Amino acid sequence: MSPEELLKESETMQETIISYRRYLHSHPGTGFDIEDTVSFVKEKLIEMGYEPEECGRAGLVACAGEKKEGKVFLLRADMDGLPIREESELDFAAQNGRMHACGHDMHTAMLLGAARLLKQHEDEIEGVVKLMFQPAEEIFEGSHDMIKAGLLEHPTVDKALMIHVMSGMPFSPGTVIVSAPGVSAPGADIFEIKVQGKGVHGSMPNLGIDPLNAASHILIALQEIQTRELALNEQAVLTIGTMNAGTAPNVIPDSVVMSGSLRTFDEETRTFIKNRLTDIAMGTARTFRAEAEVTFKSGCPTLVNDKELSVSILKYARELLGPEKAFSVEELNTMAKDKKASGSAGSEDFAYISQEVPSIMLALAAGHPDNGYVYPQHHPMVKFDENALPSGCAVYAYTAMRWLEEHKAM
């Protein structure tokens, strides 16, 4: 199998892959509630000759190869959407109040396309390509759930790869950007702070305990962590996104519920901030005679990219797409002379897999701003360029097969 032949095969499947994507786009689910998507993916895999297995609460796993002894390479696609009402005005826009605003429909369609390619070339696979279709990425729970259900076992996974499409990237659709070794996506934590006071009429504040006053001081005090407790090279973003309390302007409420998020590129920094966040919230609340309870709802660790994979996957992508459509993050930094470009602020729960096996994250350009793709991920009007789909399918299949070929059992 030559890279030219595989890419051509993928391009001939473009209409099929687009049909997959459009069905998925118009039937989005969220979290683990993705029954339509799971049924569709399972049906298509069975039609191709696979025997998909359920994994965890809403995941699917299928294997290509297994005809020759060798290592196991995992390819991941996430399947869930977001609780956003779509405003893209696409003919196939979702109508159920949910939306594939992060491109997971593109990922799932591309991996289904790759599954077709792998099945057509199954006799050439020097080992096993394990296909992972994952729920609940947006809430940072899906991959961890599948790992607990045995994702990385039977057969045991040696390496793993994910692709994420990006709209608004100034590259032709289908261009691949390979992450540098090390951390490429920060760890994330979603938390809630409940401040308990004592409700009272607004004319008699002395008889109550004002939780809004305490919560306001907590919000301000938390900024002290970044400005006075972190070193210059310890990057973090701490955000309070909601503060909910009260129903009347002349009543001091009984309690306040705040929620926020934390992003860090280092696990030690992550642990330190979580501990200090709890200390500051509880201590500040007590200063104002209130009580605070901190609960960490969900999250994921940092995504770590393997050095060997970073080098080899870039080589394979260039074999497949040519040097003008495959870059490393380091090359883009050099061209842009912008060292800030090497880190993404978006977290990714593929990080759980990267903490268990050597892994790599790829970005796939899917919408040039000059062609009208100007809205960012998670926006109700975001669109993705379907011309990127054949390249994504081929990259999934080719990189896995090439790595297995270079590491085949002797």
C-alpha positions in Angstrom: 0.0 0.0 0.0 1.5 3.3 -1.0 0.4 6.6 0.7 -0.7 7.9 -2.7 -3.0 5.0 -3.2 -4.5 5.2 0.3 -5.1 8.9 0.0 -6.8 8.4 -3.4 -9.0 5.7 -1.9 -10.0 8.0 0.9 -10.8 10.8 -1.6 -13.1 8.4 -3.6 -15.1 7.9 -0.3 -15.6 11.6 0.3 -19.4 11.5 -0.4 -19.8 8.6 1.9 -17.8 10.2 4.7 -19.8 13.4 4.2 -23.1 11.5 4.5 -21.8 10.0 7.8 -20.9 13.4 9.1 -24.2 15.0 8.1 -26.3 12.4 9.8 -24.2 12.6 13.0 -24.3 16.4 12.9 -28.1 16.5 12.7 -28.5 13.9 15.5 -26.3 15.2 18.3 -26.3 14.0 21.9 -24.4 15.2 24.9 -22.3 13.5 27.6 -23.3 9.8 27.8 -26.7 10.5 26.3 -25.8 9.7 22.7 -28.0 6.7 21.8 -28.6 7.8 18.1 -24.9 8.3 17.5 -23.9 5.0 19.1 -26.5 3.1 17.1 -25.4 4.7 13.9 -21.7 4.0 14.4 -22.4 0.4 15.5 -24.5 -0.2 12.4 -21.9 1.1 10.1 -19.1 -0.9 11.7 -21.1 -4.1 11.4 -21.9 -3.3 7.7 -18.1 -3.1 7.2 -17.5 -6.5 8.7 -16.5 -5.5 12.2 -17.7 -6.9 15.5 -17.9 -3.7 17.7 -18.1 -4.2 21.4 -19.6 -1.9 24.0 -17.1 -0.3 26.4 -18.2 1.6 29.4 -21.4 3.5 29.6 -21.7 4.6 25.9 -18.4 3.7 24.2 -17.6 1.4 21.3 -14.5 -0.5 20.4 -13.6 -2.4 17.2 -10.4 -4.0 16.0 -8.8 -4.1 12.5 -6.0 -6.5 11.8 -5.4 -9.4 14.3 -4.2 -11.5 11.3 -0.6 -11.0 12.1 1.3 -10.8 15.4 2.3 -7.4 16.3 1.7 -4.4 18.5 -1.6 -2.5 19.0 -2.2 1.1 17.9 -5.3 2.9 19.1 -7.2 5.5 17.2 -9.7 7.7 19.0 -12.7 9.7 17.9 -15.1 11.4 20.3 -18.8 11.4 19.6 -20.6 13.8 21.9 -21.9 17.3 21.2 -22.7 20.3 23.3 -25.9 21.7 24.9 -25.9 24.6 22.4 -28.8 25.6 20.2 -27.4 25.6 16.6 -27.4 28.9 14.6 -25.2 27.8 11.7 -28.1 27.8 9.1 -26.7 24.6 7.5 -29.3 22.5 5.7 -28.5 19.7 8.1 -28.3 21.7 11.3 -29.4 20.1 14.5 -32.9 20.9 15.7 -32.9 19.3 19.2 -31.2 22.1 21.1 -27.8 20.3 21.0 -25.0 20.9 18.6 -21.7 19.4 17.3 -20.0 22.8 17.9 -16.6 21.2 18.5 -16.3 19.0 15.5 -16.8 15.6 17.1 -19.1 14.6 14.3 -16.2 15.2 11.9 -13.9 13.0 14.1 -16.4 10.2 14.2 -17.1 10.3 10.5 -13.4 10.3 9.8 -12.7 7.3 12.0 -15.6 5.5 10.3 -13.9 6.3 7.0 -10.6 5.1 8.3 -12.3 1.9 9.5 -13.4 1.3 5.9 -9.9 1.8 4.6 -8.4 -0.5 7.3 -10.9 -3.2 6.5 -9.9 -3.0 2.8 -6.3 -3.3 3.7 -6.6 -5.6 6.7 -4.2 -8.2 5.3 -1.5 -5.6 5.3 -1.8 -4.6 9.0 1.2 -5.7 10.9 -0.6 -6.1 14.2 -3.9 -4.5 15.4 -5.5 -1.1 15.0 -8.0 -0.5 17.8 -10.8 1.9 17.0 -12.1 3.9 20.0 -15.4 5.7 19.7 -15.8 7.7 22.9 -18.7 9.6 24.6 -18.6 12.4 27.1 -15.4 14.2 26.1 -16.9 17.6 26.7 -17.5 16.8 30.4 -14.1 15.1 30.7 -15.5 11.7 31.7 -15.7 9.5 28.6 -12.2 8.2 28.1 -11.7 7.6 31.8 -14.9 5.6 31.8 -13.7 3.5 28.9 -10.3 3.0 30.5 -12.0 1.7 33.6 -14.1 -0.7 31.4 -10.9 -2.2 29.9 -10.3 -0.1 26.8 -6.5 -0.4 27.0 -6.6 -4.2 27.5 -7.5 -7.3 25.4 -5.5 -6.5 23.3 -3.1 -4.3 25.3 -2.6 -0.9 23.6 1.0 0.1 22.9 0.4 3.6 21.4 -2.5 6.0 20.8 -3.4 8.9 18.5 -6.2 11.4 18.3 -7.2 14.1 15.8 -9.0 17.3 16.5 -10.4 19.4 13.7 -10.0 23.2 14.0 -12.1 25.8 12.2 -10.6 29.2 11.5 -7.1 27.9 11.0 -5.2 29.8 8.2 -4.3 26.6 6.3 -5.8 24.6 3.5 -8.3 22.0 4.7 -6.8 18.7 5.6 -3.5 20.2 6.8 -2.1 18.4 9.8 -0.2 19.9 12.7 1.6 17.5 15.0 2.0 18.3 18.6 5.5 18.8 20.1 6.7 16.4 22.7 5.4 17.2 26.2 2.2 18.8 27.3 0.0 20.2 24.6 -3.3 20.6 26.5 -3.8 21.7 30.1 -5.3 19.8 32.9 -8.8 20.9 33.7 -11.0 21.0 36.8 -14.6 22.1 37.1 -15.5 23.1 40.7 -18.4 24.4 42.7 -18.3 26.6 45.8 -21.4 26.7 48.0 -21.4 29.6 50.6 -23.9 29.1 53.4 -25.1 32.1 55.3 -28.3 33.0 57.1 -31.1 34.6 55.1 -32.8 37.7 56.4 -34.8 40.7 55.3 -32.6 43.3 53.6 -33.5 45.9 56.2 -32.0 43.9 59.1 -28.6 42.6 57.9 -27.3 42.5 61.4 -29.7 39.6 62.2 -28.4 37.4 59.3 -25.2 36.3 57.6 -24.7 37.6 54.1 -23.4 34.8 51.8 -23.2 37.2 48.8 -20.8 39.4 50.7 -18.7 36.4 51.6 -18.8 35.0 48.0 -17.7 38.3 46.6 -14.7 38.4 48.8 -13.9 34.8 47.9 -14.0 35.6 44.2 -11.5 38.5 44.7 -9.3 36.5 47.1 -8.9 33.6 44.6 -7.1 36.0 42.2 -4.3 36.2 44.8 -3.3 32.6 43.9 -2.1 33.6 40.4 -0.6 36.9 41.3 1.2 36.1 44.5 1.6 32.3 44.9 2.7 31.0 41.5 6.2 31.4 40.0 6.6 33.2 36.6 6.8 29.9 34.7 3.8 28.3 36.4 0.9 28.9 34.0 -2.7 28.7 35.2 -6.1 30.1 34.5 -8.7 30.2 37.3 -12.1 31.4 36.3 -15.4 31.9 38.2 -18.1 31.5 35.6 -21.3 31.6 37.7 -22.6 33.1 40.9 -26.2 32.3 41.7 -28.3 33.5 44.7 -31.4 35.1 45.8 -34.8 35.8 44.2 -35.7 39.3 45.6 -33.9 42.6 45.8 -34.8 43.2 49.4 -33.9 39.8 50.8 -30.4 38.6 51.9 -30.4 35.0 50.6 -29.6 32.0 52.6 -26.8 30.7 50.3 -24.8 31.3 47.2 -23.5 28.8 44.7 -20.5 29.7 42.6 -18.9 27.6 39.9 -15.7 27.9 37.9 -12.9 26.2 36.1 -9.2 25.7 36.5 -6.6 25.1 33.7 -3.0 24.1 34.4 -0.1 22.7 32.4 1.6 21.0 35.3 0.1 18.4 37.7 1.9 19.7 40.8 0.6 23.2 40.1 -2.8 21.8 39.6 -2.8 20.1 43.0 -1.4 23.1 44.7 -4.1 25.5 43.3 -6.9 23.1 44.1 -5.7 22.9 47.7 -5.3 26.7 48.0 -8.7 27.3 46.3 -10.3 25.2 49.1 -8.3 26.9 51.9 -9.1 30.4 50.6 -12.8 29.7 50.1 -13.3 28.2 53.5 -11.1 30.7 55.3 -12.6 33.8 53.6 -16.2 32.5 54.3 -15.4 32.1 58.0 -14.1 35.7 58.1 -17.6 36.8 57.3 -19.3 34.3 59.6 -20.4 32.1 56.7 -19.3 28.6 55.7 -18.0 27.4 52.4 -18.0 23.9 50.8 -15.8 23.2 47.7 -16.7 20.4 45.4 -14.6 19.4 42.4 -17.1 18.1 39.8 -15.1 16.7 36.9 -11.8 17.2 35.2 -8.9 15.7 33.4 -5.1 15.7 33.7 -2.6 17.3 31.3 -2.3 15.7 27.8 1.3 14.5 27.3 2.7 13.9 23.8 5.2 11.1 23.3 8.6 12.2 21.7 8.9 9.2 19.5 5.4 9.5 18.1 5.8 13.2 17.6 8.7 12.6 15.2 7.4 9.5 13.5 3.8 10.7 13.0 5.1 13.9 11.3 7.2 11.8 9.0 4.2 9.6 8.1 1.9 12.6 7.6 4.4 14.1 5.1 4.6 10.8 3.3 0.8 10.9 2.9 0.0 14.5 2.4 3.3 16.1 1.3 5.5 18.6 3.2 3.2 21.5 2.4 0.3 20.0 4.3 2.0 18.6 7.4 3.8 20.6 10.0 5.1 20.3 13.6 4.2 22.9 16.2 7.9 23.8 16.5 8.0 24.7 12.8 5.0 26.9 13.1 6.5 28.6 16.1 9.6 29.3 14.1 7.7 30.6 11.1 5.5 32.8 13.3 8.3 33.7 15.8 5.6 33.3 18.4 6.5 31.0 21.2 3.0 31.3 22.7 1.6 29.2 19.9 2.9 26.0 21.3 0.3 25.6 24.0 -3.5 25.3 23.7 -5.8 26.6 26.4 -8.4 23.9 25.6 -8.3 20.8 27.7 -8.9 17.3 26.3 -9.9 14.1 28.1 -7.7 12.1 25.8 -5.2 13.1 28.4 -6.3 10.2 30.5 -5.1 7.9 27.8 -1.8 9.8 27.4 -1.2 9.2 31.1 -1.4 5.5 30.5 0.3 4.8 27.1 2.5 6.9 24.8 0.2 9.1 22.8 0.0 11.9 20.3 -2.5 14.7 19.5 -2.9 16.0 16.0 -4.8 19.1 14.8 -6.5 19.1 11.4 -7.3 22.3 9.6 -11.0 22.4 8.7 -11.9 25.9 7.8 -9.8 28.8 6.5 -11.0 32.2 7.8 -10.6 33.7 4.3 -13.3 31.2 3.1 -15.8 32.3 5.8 -14.9 29.9 8.6 -14.5 32.7 11.2 -16.4 31.4 14.2 -14.5 29.4 16.9 -15.2 26.0 18.4 -18.2 26.0 20.8 -19.9 28.9 19.0 -23.5 28.4 17.8 -22.5 29.5 14.3 -19.3 27.6 13.9 -18.9 25.6 10.7 -16.3 23.1 9.5 -15.0 22.5 6.0 -15.9 19.0 4.9 -13.0 19.0 2.4 -10.8 18.1 5.3 -12.6 14.8 5.8 -10.7 12.6 3.3 -7.3 13.7 4.6 -8.4 13.0 8.2 -9.6 9.5 7.3 -6.3 8.8 5.5 -4.2 10.2 8.3 -6.0 8.0 10.9 -5.5 4.8 8.8 -2.0 5.5 7.4 -0.3 6.6 10.5 -1.5 3.6 12.5 -0.5 1.1 9.7 2.9 2.8 9.2 3.8 2.7 12.9 2.8 -0.9 13.2 4.9 -1.7 10.0 8.0 0.0 11.5 7.5 -1.9 14.8 6.4 -5.3 13.5 7.4 -8.5 15.2 10.6 -9.9 13.7 
